[in-house]
Amino acid sequence: MDVRNDLDDMRKAVDAELDRLLAADGSRLLEAMRYAVLGGGKRFRPLVLLAAGEAFGASRPALLPYACAVELIHNYSLVHDDLPAMDNDDLRRGRPSCHKAFGEGLALLAGDGLLSLAFEVIAGAPSLQGHMERKDRALREIASASGIGGMIKGQWLDISLRREDADADAFIDMIGKKTGELIKAAANVGAVLAGAPAPVLAAIGDYGTALGLAFQLRDDLADSGRSGSPSGLDAVAVFGREGARARLEECVAGALAALDKGKIASAELRHLAGTLSPGRGMSA
């Protein structure tokens, strides 16, 4: 199967399962949650998880709950990031952000609901081939990446980092946590659930780290001049446009090199990295 068709099939499977998980019950809360999740997005993180897991023999149905959980967590973070107390964005994916459509209180609860649902989905997922330790490690990976040492820490750094303190290392640390950790976790979790050997897990971790940085650098380049950061900081502000492009190219090359080093023959993982090259990209 053509790699793009395969990724499109993965995306459709994720969308169908998210629609099922968020089945409308007539409540305004579920309506807000559905609005936040089902209103677009390329499903980059679940695609990474599915591609990594399938590369080592795990079945798509077994991986799907974890892929959807990662996407639910990502969308909860977007709902909260858009709030006036954070990034104060009125638009998300070309339409009013959740708090503009439903009010700040309900948007806050919708985000909370998505986060809670993500871990409910993981808890209810079967252990792959009876390997409970793989499920436990996957849960820990996702919780750590989305928690106070990962995504939440990155968001805190974003709202607290002063322009005068925003050197290259501080900026890379911030985006690595805010955006990169969940993408890295998606890659790690797919491979962990499939039972990939330790040397491969190390290579997948390197791939995920580089991929996560590349994703945010690509996003910043695409949105140059319209930073969503409260501090107004983005890769172009820190590195300049050409410097940001050079960093992006390095990260994409690093992701591909990690696949080569681990002898990971996944056309899907290579394609996902390639979509982040300068001049191309995927929205959140």
C-alpha positions in Angstrom: 0.0 0.0 0.0 1.2 3.5 -0.8 2.5 5.2 2.4 0.2 8.1 2.1 -2.8 5.9 1.7 -1.8 3.8 4.7 -1.4 7.0 6.8 -4.8 8.2 5.6 -6.4 4.8 6.7 -4.8 5.3 10.1 -6.2 8.8 10.3 -9.7 7.6 9.4 -9.4 4.9 12.1 -8.4 7.4 14.7 -11.2 9.8 13.7 -13.8 7.0 13.8 -12.7 5.9 17.3 -12.6 9.5 18.6 -16.1 10.0 17.3 -17.2 6.9 19.2 -15.4 7.8 22.4 -17.0 11.2 22.3 -20.5 10.0 21.4 -22.9 12.9 21.8 -25.2 12.6 24.8 -27.2 15.8 24.4 -25.1 17.6 26.9 -23.4 21.0 26.3 -20.2 19.6 27.8 -19.9 16.7 25.3 -20.7 19.1 22.6 -17.8 21.3 23.6 -15.5 18.3 23.9 -16.5 17.1 20.4 -16.0 20.6 19.0 -12.5 20.7 20.4 -11.4 17.3 19.0 -13.4 16.6 15.9 -13.1 20.0 14.2 -9.9 19.3 12.3 -6.3 18.5 12.9 -4.0 16.1 11.1 -3.7 13.6 14.0 0.1 13.7 13.8 0.7 12.2 17.3 -1.6 9.2 16.9 -0.1 8.6 13.5 3.3 8.5 15.0 2.2 6.0 17.6 0.4 3.7 15.2 3.3 3.8 12.7 5.8 3.0 15.4 3.7 0.1 16.8 2.9 -1.4 13.5 6.6 -1.2 12.5 7.2 -3.9 15.1 4.2 -6.0 14.6 1.5 -4.7 16.9 -2.0 -4.7 15.5 -3.8 -1.4 14.7 -6.9 -2.2 16.9 -4.6 -2.9 19.9 -2.7 0.3 19.4 -5.8 2.5 18.7 -6.8 3.2 22.3 -3.4 4.6 23.1 -3.3 6.6 19.9 -6.6 8.2 20.7 -5.6 8.9 24.3 -2.6 10.8 23.1 -4.8 12.9 20.7 -7.3 13.6 23.5 -4.5 14.9 25.7 -3.1 17.0 22.9 -6.5 18.6 22.3 -7.1 19.2 26.0 -3.9 21.2 26.0 -5.0 23.2 23.0 -8.3 24.1 24.7 -6.5 25.3 27.8 -3.7 27.0 25.9 -6.2 29.1 24.0 -7.8 30.5 27.1 -7.4 34.2 27.9 -5.3 33.3 31.0 -2.8 31.5 28.7 -2.2 32.2 25.0 -5.5 34.1 24.5 -6.2 32.8 21.0 -9.6 33.5 19.5 -9.2 31.0 16.6 -8.2 27.4 16.4 -8.0 25.5 13.0 -9.8 28.3 11.2 -12.8 28.7 13.5 -13.5 30.1 16.9 -11.5 28.5 19.7 -13.5 26.4 22.2 -13.8 29.2 24.8 -15.1 31.6 22.1 -17.7 29.1 21.0 -18.7 27.8 24.5 -17.5 30.3 27.1 -14.4 30.1 29.3 -15.9 28.0 32.1 -17.2 25.3 29.8 -14.0 25.3 27.8 -12.0 24.7 30.9 -14.2 21.8 31.9 -14.1 20.4 28.4 -10.3 20.3 28.5 -10.5 18.7 31.9 -12.9 16.1 30.5 -10.6 15.3 27.6 -7.7 14.7 29.9 -9.7 12.5 32.2 -11.1 10.6 29.3 -7.7 9.9 27.9 -6.6 8.0 31.0 -10.0 6.2 31.2 -9.4 5.0 27.7 -5.9 3.7 28.6 -7.2 2.0 31.7 -9.8 0.2 29.7 -7.4 -0.9 26.9 -6.4 -4.6 26.9 -2.8 -5.4 27.6 -1.2 -6.4 24.3 -0.7 -10.2 24.1 -1.1 -10.4 27.8 2.0 -8.2 28.5 0.7 -6.1 31.3 4.1 -4.6 31.9 4.0 -3.0 28.4 0.7 -1.4 29.2 2.1 -0.1 32.5 5.1 1.4 30.8 2.9 3.0 28.1 0.8 4.6 30.8 3.8 5.9 32.6 5.3 7.3 29.3 2.1 9.2 28.5 1.5 10.5 32.0 5.1 11.7 32.3 5.1 13.4 28.9 1.8 15.2 29.6 2.6 16.1 33.2 4.6 18.5 35.3 7.9 17.4 33.9 6.8 17.5 30.3 4.0 19.4 28.5 2.7 21.3 31.5 6.2 22.3 32.5 6.8 23.5 28.9 3.6 25.6 29.0 4.8 27.1 32.3 8.2 27.9 30.8 6.3 29.5 27.8 4.3 31.9 29.9 7.1 32.7 32.3 10.2 32.9 29.9 11.3 36.5 29.5 12.6 37.6 26.1 15.9 38.7 27.6 16.4 35.2 29.0 15.3 33.4 25.8 18.6 32.1 24.6 18.8 29.1 22.2 19.1 26.5 25.0 16.2 27.9 27.1 14.0 28.0 24.0 14.8 24.5 22.9 14.2 23.2 26.4 10.8 25.0 26.4 9.6 23.6 23.1 11.0 20.2 23.8 8.8 20.0 26.8 5.7 21.8 25.6 5.5 20.1 22.2 8.2 17.6 21.9 7.6 15.3 24.9 4.1 14.1 23.8 5.3 13.4 20.3 8.3 11.5 21.7 6.0 9.6 24.0 3.8 8.6 21.0 6.8 7.1 19.2 8.0 5.4 22.4 4.6 4.0 23.3 4.0 2.5 19.9 7.3 0.6 20.1 6.9 -0.3 23.7 3.5 -1.9 23.2 4.9 -3.9 20.2 7.7 -5.3 22.4 10.5 -3.7 20.4 14.0 -4.6 21.8 16.0 -2.1 23.9 18.4 -0.9 21.2 15.4 -0.1 19.0 13.6 1.7 21.8 16.7 3.9 22.2 16.6 4.7 18.5 12.9 5.4 18.6 13.4 7.7 21.5 16.0 9.7 19.5 13.6 9.8 16.6 10.8 11.1 18.7 13.0 13.7 20.4 14.1 15.1 17.0 10.6 14.8 15.5 9.1 16.7 18.4 11.5 19.6 18.0 11.1 19.6 14.3 7.3 19.8 14.6 7.4 23.0 16.7 10.1 24.6 14.6 8.1 23.9 11.5 5.0 25.3 13.1 6.8 28.5 14.2 8.1 29.0 10.6 4.7 28.5 9.2 3.1 31.0 11.7 6.0 33.5 11.7 4.8 36.9 12.8 1.7 35.4 14.5 3.2 33.8 17.6 0.7 32.2 19.9 3.2 32.4 22.8 2.2 34.9 25.6 5.8 36.1 25.5 5.8 36.5 21.7 8.6 34.1 21.4 8.9 31.6 18.6 11.8 30.0 16.7 12.0 32.9 14.2 12.3 35.4 17.0 15.0 33.4 18.7 17.0 32.1 15.7 15.9 34.3 12.8 14.1 32.8 9.8 17.2 31.2 8.2 18.5 30.0 11.5 15.2 28.4 12.3 15.1 26.7 8.9 18.6 25.4 9.5 17.6 24.0 12.9 14.5 22.4 11.4 16.6 20.7 8.7 19.0 19.4 11.4 16.1 18.0 13.4 14.5 16.3 10.4 17.8 14.8 9.4 18.3 13.7 13.0 15.0 11.9 13.0 15.8 10.1 9.8 19.3 9.2 11.1 17.8 7.7 14.2 15.6 5.4 12.1 18.7 4.3 10.1 20.7 3.8 13.3 18.0 1.6 14.7 17.5 -0.2 11.4 13.8 0.7 11.6 12.3 0.1 8.2 9.1 2.1 8.5 8.1 4.1 5.4 5.4 5.7 7.5 7.8 7.0 10.2 10.1 8.3 7.5 7.3 10.0 5.7 6.0 11.7 8.8 9.5 13.2 9.5 9.7 14.3 5.8 6.4 16.2 6.1 8.1 18.6 8.5 10.9 19.6 6.1 11.0 23.3 5.2 8.3 24.1 2.7 6.0 21.3 4.0 4.2 20.7 7.2 1.2 19.5 9.1 -1.0 21.5 11.4 -1.6 20.7 15.0 
